[in-house]
């Protein structure tokens, strides 16, 4: 069985960047740290920057697009929704690819024989998306910044082998934080970020216990703890009769 290889080069409010490699084809999901850092981290995991076939952007916040000058340097096509291109500048025209919808549904994209399906998420950006990626054997779901997980998102991500999903905060820690009220409200809103409890409930619906791999990403440094995020997910999945290491694997990034 072919396995899509995942490397999480950066995760969190300081920047997000993920590589997915299927066979000889590698793509980036987001490019949210400086171009030079992406180049170095790619080389650290054995990938040359000129091997990147495409960059897929979830949304145009700085911690997801800061390193896009990489595209011009290595002539990499950049895929983003029509709405998110409003917030992206500096990418050469001929490298810009707009993710289109037909009758309100995103078109499936093909990059070097790998299928990429965008899906809607809920975040305070123009037109944010997540992605599922499959080579025909392995399916990977990437769901980063979103304030909630709805039924359509669950249907899009269902039957994945790998889940890369946000576990941004613990709700009690946000409410007790010294953040201004409007910032707390933004984080906790339906267009903000996923809490540990929210991601646990979503994974309880998604994980079937057939050896899936979970990556918990985009953790807040101030409003979460890696051990707390992991424990919350494990406890929720245990109520479904699923045990880490036996039915699924989990890694906190």
Secondary structure, 3 states (H helix, E strand, C coil): CCCCEEEEEECCCCCCEEEEEECCEEEEECCCCCHHHHHHHHHHCCCCHHHEEEEECCCCCHHHHCCCHHHHHHCCEEEEEHHHHCCCCCCCHHHEEEECEECCEECEEEECCEEEEEEECCCCCCCCEEEEEECCCCEEEEECCCCCCCHHHHHHHCCCCEEEEECCECHHHHHCCCCCHHHHHHHHCCCCCCEHHHHHHHHHHHCCCCCEEEEEECCCCCCCCHHHHHHHHHHHHHCCCCCECCCEEEEEC
